[in-house]
Amino acid sequence: MLKIKSYTPSDIDAWNELVEDSSNGVFLHSRSFMDYHKDRFTDASLLIYHGNDLISVLPGNSYEHTFLSHQGLTFGGWIFRKGTDPALQQEIIQSSIKFLFANGFDRIRVKPIPEFYHAEKLDNDALMLSADGVLVDEDPNYAIELPKVISDRGKRWGVQKAMNKGIHIEEDDGFTTFWEEILMPYHRQILGYEPVHTLAEITSLAANNPEKIRQFNAYHKGEILAGVTVFAHPMVARTQYIASTDEGRKNRAVDLLIGYLMRNIGEKYIDLGGVSDPKTGLPKESLVQWKESFGGELYVGKVWEFF
């Protein structure tokens, strides 16, 4: 009963409709987001039909003879229409793997969407194991489950210091100020590499995904001191970029920003992202401590392979 086909641009509306009506997909998996970097990857995405009904999509790209889901996305894996039976989910995964192997791939690498993003909870581990998936990597990340009050004394002191200084938070309707005055200088001078998204890309993505990408900045007397770019999902706000000036760090502007999000963002979780050093691949203890000080709790992003 299952039919599987490779994605083509003519499938864009059907793809986006399924992601919107899915149990576990988020706007990152819509073509209005994915296609911004389509020239950087060789798309190998799949659509899976049950009879004539599209019930699942699998974002992915090819690299040599490996299928990856997806190198340009934070996480991916199979995305199912709401209400899809678990037994049918297993059949979809197994059939997709057979399809990919039959079409020239010899390795499949998948990083499923964390379960606290799901509109309907799926058991990621059980689904991967049902198709003989092998766990090959674990990526430590931290998230805050809301509501939560900051309990760390140092962070509470930092929030109060910023408030006493007169720093205030504003949601900006654009990204130029943060990108040009803080984020790009911080990446170039401190981190030594460019942000993943250029200013033009993030501006275009925000226009194509209304209300999904939000910018919050900390100001003092009209001067920007810090900012955080948030990718807003139905249940999760992910802090995609956080950066501060020297003056902002001195006056704890980021403490105030995160505290503001915890009180006002509206989602059930704030995903603070990973803690691994890109140079070593190992967790940075300073990042772990920083995220835990806001009440962040560990969740592990798992990577599975099929051979």
Buried (B, 14 or more C-beta within 10 A) or exposed (E): EBBBEBBEEEBBEBBBEBBEBBBBBBBBBBBBBBBBBEEEBEBBBBBBBBEEEBBBBBBBBBEEEBBBBBBBBBBBBBBBBEEBEEEBBBBBBBBBBEBBBEEEBEBBBBBBBBEBBBBEEBEBBEBBBBBEBEEEEEBBBBBBEBEBEBEBEEBBEBBBBBBEBEBBBEEBEEBEBBBEBBBBEBBEEEEEEEBEBEBEBBBBBBEBBEEBBBBBBBBBEEEBBBBBBBBBBEBBBBBBBBBBBEBBBEBBBBBBBBBBBBEEBEBBBBBBBBBBEEEEEEBBEEBBEBBBBBBBBEBEBBBBBBE
